[in-house]
Amino acid sequence: MSTGTAPVPAATPSPTPAPVRLLDDASVDELHRAADEILTAFGTSATSPGLLRRVRESAAALGPSIRHQCRPVDTDAGLFVLRGLRVDDARIGATPESWRTAGDAGAHHDIALLLLATVMGDPIAWEGQQEGRFVHNIVPAPGHEREQTGASSSVLLSPHTEDAFHPGRAHLLMLTCMRNHDGIATTAASVRRTRLDDATVEELTRPVLPILPDDAYAEAQGFAGEPPRVPALWRAPDGLTLRFDPAYTPLAEATPEYRAAYRRLEDELARVSVAVSLSPGEVLVVDNDLVVHGRVPFTARYDGTDRWLKRASVRVPGRRTRPAAEAGEHGYGQAAIEAHAAEAPAA
C-alpha cells in the first residue's frame, strides 16, 4: 500500500518559547548521584531486569522537588522543557555515527533520563527498534539523510505523533539534548491550540485511513494483516487529542472531503507550531496525544560534533485519552516492552 503525497514543508515555526521548569541545584545533584550509583553498580546503561528494578527503586526515592517538576503537562501547549541537568561536552565524547554504533555512549545520561521517565510513568521500549533499548540515541546517520525518521537530516522531519501506527504508543515523549552546536530546532504543535470548525473535527474523528509503520520498523512494514483504519482526531473528556503522521498515511485513498479536512488540520498545526532549540542538559517533554513534533532540516557533518539527542518513551497508567477501539488493533506485529513488566522479582 502506498502512502500519501510527500510531506509538505510546514510554515516557519513561531519563536514562542516553550514553558520551562527548572530543577534546582540540589535536585540536579540528587539525580546525577542516583544515576552514577546505578551506572557503577551495573557498569552499563543497557537495560536488564536488575537495572530496571534499581531504577524504579531509585526513582521512588527521589525528592519532592524533582517529582513536582515532573508533574503532568498542565497547559494547552502540551509540552515543557525541563532545565538544569549538566552535560560536559568534552566528557561525553564524539556524537555517535549512528544508533547502532552508540553502545554505552552517554551512559550516565541514559540512566538519568530513565530515572526521570520512571517518575513520570512507565518507560517503554520496542522489540523492533534500537535493539529493545529503553533510551534511544537520535543522531544523523549517513545514507538516511532523506528518510522520515530520527536518523535523517537534510529534509524536514514532518510533524507527527510518535509511533502513530501503534495502539501502544507512548503518552509522553522525552528528548534530552546531549549536543546541539548548531541550534537545530525541534518543532512542536498542539492540537489544543488549533482553531478547527465542527465539520472538520467531525470528518477527522471518523476511522477512514490507516497509519502505516515508519521506516524505523522494517519488520512491521512487511506485516501481512489488514491495516486498521483509525481516526486522526478524538474527543477525549478534557478536549481534542490526535493521532497524526501524514508521511505514512495513504491520503490518496480518502474522499476529497476527508483530504480537505486533513489539510485544514495540517495548516492549523503549522500555524501554531513552535520551534524549540534545546541546549545540552535540557529535556523536552511532549504530550504525545496533544502535540505533533518534527525537526527542521540541517546539514550533517559526520565529524563527531553533530546534534545528539537521547529519547525515552513513557506510558502513563490509567490515562484515558484514546478511543477504546484501539485495543483491538494488531500493531503490525510490533510489541512494546514495559519497564516494570521487564523487572526481575525482588530477591
C-alpha positions in Angstrom: 0.0 0.0 0.0 1.4 3.4 -0.9 1.4 6.3 1.3 0.1 9.8 0.5 1.9 12.7 -1.0 5.4 13.7 0.1 5.5 15.8 3.3 4.6 19.5 2.7 7.0 21.9 4.4 5.5 23.4 7.4 5.1 27.1 7.9 8.1 28.8 9.7 7.6 27.9 13.4 6.9 30.6 15.8 9.8 31.5 18.1 7.4 31.5 21.1 9.3 29.9 24.0 8.1 26.6 25.4 7.1 26.5 29.1 10.2 25.9 31.2 10.5 24.0 34.5 13.8 24.5 36.4 15.5 21.8 38.5 17.3 23.4 41.4 21.0 22.6 42.1 20.2 20.2 44.9 17.7 18.2 42.7 20.2 18.0 39.9 22.9 16.7 42.3 20.4 14.2 43.6 19.5 12.9 40.1 23.1 12.7 38.9 24.2 11.0 42.1 21.5 8.4 41.7 22.5 7.8 38.0 26.1 7.5 39.0 25.3 4.9 41.7 23.3 2.8 39.2 26.0 3.0 36.5 28.7 2.0 39.0 26.6 -1.0 40.1 25.8 -2.3 36.6 28.6 -0.9 34.5 26.4 -0.2 31.6 23.2 1.6 30.6 22.0 -1.4 28.6 18.8 -2.2 30.4 18.5 -5.5 32.3 15.8 -6.6 34.7 18.1 -5.9 37.6 19.0 -2.4 36.4 15.3 -1.6 35.7 14.4 -2.7 39.2 17.1 -0.4 40.7 15.9 2.5 38.5 12.4 2.1 39.8 13.6 1.9 43.4 15.9 4.9 43.0 13.2 6.9 41.2 10.8 6.3 44.0 13.3 7.7 46.5 13.8 11.0 44.6 12.8 14.1 46.4 9.6 16.2 46.2 11.2 19.0 44.1 12.0 16.6 41.3 8.6 15.0 41.5 6.9 18.4 41.3 8.9 19.4 38.2 8.0 16.1 36.6 4.2 16.6 37.2 1.9 16.1 34.1 1.9 18.5 31.3 -0.6 21.2 32.5 -1.0 23.7 29.7 -2.6 23.7 26.2 1.0 23.9 24.8 1.2 20.2 25.6 4.9 20.3 26.4 7.6 21.8 28.6 11.3 22.0 28.8 13.0 20.6 32.0 16.2 22.6 32.5 19.1 22.1 34.8 20.8 18.8 34.0 24.6 19.0 33.4 26.3 17.7 30.2 30.0 18.1 29.7 30.7 18.3 26.0 34.2 17.2 26.3 33.5 14.2 28.5 30.6 12.7 26.6 32.8 12.0 23.6 32.0 12.3 19.9 28.5 12.2 18.5 28.0 8.5 17.5 27.9 7.8 13.8 24.6 6.0 14.2 22.5 4.5 17.0 24.0 1.1 16.0 27.5 2.2 17.0 26.5 4.3 20.0 26.7 1.5 22.6 27.1 3.0 26.0 27.9 6.5 24.8 26.5 8.9 27.3 25.5 6.0 29.6 25.2 8.3 32.7 22.6 10.4 30.8 20.7 7.3 29.6 20.1 6.4 33.3 19.3 10.0 34.3 16.7 10.2 31.6 15.3 6.7 32.6 15.0 7.9 36.2 13.0 11.0 35.1 10.9 8.9 32.8 10.1 6.5 35.7 9.0 9.4 37.9 6.6 10.4 35.1 5.2 7.0 34.3 6.2 3.6 32.9 9.1 3.7 30.3 8.6 1.5 27.3 10.9 0.1 24.7 10.2 -1.6 21.3 11.5 -5.1 20.4 11.9 -3.9 16.8 13.7 -0.6 17.4 17.2 0.1 18.6 17.6 -3.4 19.9 15.0 -3.0 22.6 16.8 -0.3 24.5 14.7 2.0 26.7 16.7 5.0 25.8 17.4 5.7 22.1 20.2 7.8 20.6 18.9 10.2 18.0 21.8 11.2 15.6 22.1 11.8 11.9 23.3 8.7 10.0 25.0 8.5 6.6 22.6 7.2 3.9 19.5 8.1 5.9 19.5 11.9 5.2 16.1 12.0 3.4 14.1 9.5 5.5 11.2 10.4 7.7 13.0 9.0 10.8 15.2 10.4 13.6 18.3 9.4 11.6 17.5 11.9 8.8 19.0 15.4 8.5 18.6 17.1 5.1 14.8 17.0 4.9 12.1 18.4 7.1 11.1 15.8 9.6 7.4 16.3 9.1 5.2 16.9 12.3 3.9 13.6 13.6 2.7 11.7 16.6 5.5 9.4 17.8 4.8 5.8 16.7 1.4 6.8 15.5 0.9 3.4 13.8 0.7 1.6 17.1 -2.1 1.5 19.7 0.6 1.1 22.5 2.5 4.2 21.6 3.8 6.4 24.4 1.7 9.1 26.2 4.9 11.1 26.7 8.0 11.6 24.6 11.2 12.8 26.3 14.1 14.2 24.4 17.4 15.1 26.2 19.9 17.2 24.4 23.5 16.0 24.6 24.9 18.3 21.9 23.4 20.9 19.6 26.2 23.2 18.5 24.1 24.4 15.5 20.9 25.3 17.5 18.8 22.9 15.4 15.2 23.2 16.4 12.6 20.6 17.2 9.2 21.7 16.0 6.1 21.1 18.0 2.4 22.0 17.6 -0.5 21.3 20.0 -4.0 20.4 18.7 -5.4 22.2 21.7 -4.1 25.5 20.2 -5.7 24.9 16.7 -8.9 26.5 15.5 -10.9 23.8 13.8 -14.6 24.1 12.8 -17.1 21.4 13.9 -17.4 19.9 10.4 -13.6 19.4 10.2 -13.5 17.7 13.6 -16.4 15.5 12.7 -14.8 14.4 9.5 -11.5 13.6 11.1 -12.9 11.7 14.0 -14.1 9.0 11.6 -11.8 6.0 11.2 -11.1 6.4 7.5 -7.4 5.7 6.8 -4.7 3.6 8.4 -1.4 4.9 9.6 1.4 2.7 8.3 4.6 1.8 10.2 7.5 4.2 9.6 10.9 3.3 8.2 12.3 2.6 11.7 10.2 -0.5 11.8 11.2 -2.6 8.8 9.6 -5.8 10.1 6.3 -4.1 10.7 6.3 -2.8 7.1 6.1 -6.4 6.0 3.2 -7.4 8.3 0.5 -9.3 6.5 -2.6 -8.2 8.4 -5.1 -5.7 7.2 -4.1 -2.2 8.3 -6.6 -0.8 10.8 -8.4 2.4 9.9 -8.0 5.0 12.7 -9.3 8.5 13.4 -7.0 11.4 13.1 -8.8 13.2 16.0 -10.7 12.1 19.0 -12.7 13.9 21.6 -11.3 13.0 24.9 -13.0 14.0 28.2 -10.8 17.1 28.5 -10.5 18.1 24.8 -9.2 17.1 21.4 -6.4 14.6 21.1 -4.8 13.4 17.8 -3.0 10.6 16.1 -1.2 12.0 13.1 1.5 11.1 10.7 0.9 12.4 7.2 4.1 10.9 5.8 2.7 7.4 6.5 -1.0 8.0 5.9 -2.3 7.0 2.4 -4.3 10.2 1.9 -4.8 9.4 -1.8 -7.3 6.7 -0.8 -9.6 9.1 1.0 -12.5 11.2 -0.3 -11.9 14.8 -1.4 -13.9 15.9 1.7 -11.6 13.9 4.0 -8.4 15.1 2.3 -9.6 18.8 2.6 -10.3 18.3 6.3 -6.9 16.7 6.8 -5.2 19.6 5.0 -7.1 22.1 7.3 -5.6 20.2 10.3 -2.1 20.3 8.8 -2.5 24.0 8.1 -3.6 24.7 11.6 -0.8 22.7 13.2 1.6 24.6 11.0 0.1 27.9 12.1 0.5 27.1 15.9 3.9 25.4 15.5 6.7 26.5 17.8 10.5 25.9 17.5 12.3 24.5 20.5 16.1 24.7 20.1 17.4 22.6 23.0 20.7 23.2 24.8 22.8 20.5 26.4 21.1 19.2 29.5 17.6 20.3 28.6 14.8 17.8 28.4 11.8 18.4 26.1 8.7 16.6 27.4 5.9 16.3 24.9 2.4 15.0 25.4 2.2 12.6 22.5 -1.7 12.7 22.5 -1.8 16.5 22.1 1.4 17.5 20.3 3.0 16.6 17.0 6.7 17.1 16.7 9.3 17.3 13.9 12.6 18.8 13.1 14.0 21.4 10.8 16.4 20.3 8.1 20.2 20.6 8.6 23.4 19.6 7.0 25.1 16.8 8.9 28.9 16.9 9.1 29.6 13.4 10.4 32.6 14.7 12.2 31.6 13.9 15.8 30.1 17.3 16.5 26.6 16.8 15.1 23.3 17.2 17.0 22.8 14.3 19.5 19.6 13.7 21.5 18.5 10.9 23.8 14.9 9.7 23.6 12.7 8.0 26.1 9.0 7.0 25.7 6.6 6.8 28.6 3.1 5.4 29.2 1.0 7.0 31.9 -1.1 4.4 33.8 -4.8 4.9 33.9 -4.8 7.7 31.3 -7.9 8.0 29.1 -7.0 9.9 26.0 -7.6 7.4 23.3 -10.6 5.6 21.7 -11.4 2.2 23.2 -11.4 0.7 19.7 -7.6 1.0 19.6 -7.3 -2.0 22.0 -8.3 -4.3 19.2 -5.5 -3.3 16.8 -2.7 -5.7 15.9 0.1 -3.1 16.0 1.6 -4.6 12.8 3.1 -7.3 14.9 5.3 -4.9 17.0 5.5 -5.5 20.7 6.3 -2.8 23.3 8.3 -3.8 26.4 7.2 -2.1 29.6 10.0 -1.4 32.1 8.0 -2.5 35.2 7.0 -5.8 33.5 10.6 -6.5 32.5 11.9 -6.1 36.0 13.1 -9.3 37.8 11.3 -10.1 41.0 13.0 -8.8 44.1 15.2 -11.4 45.9 
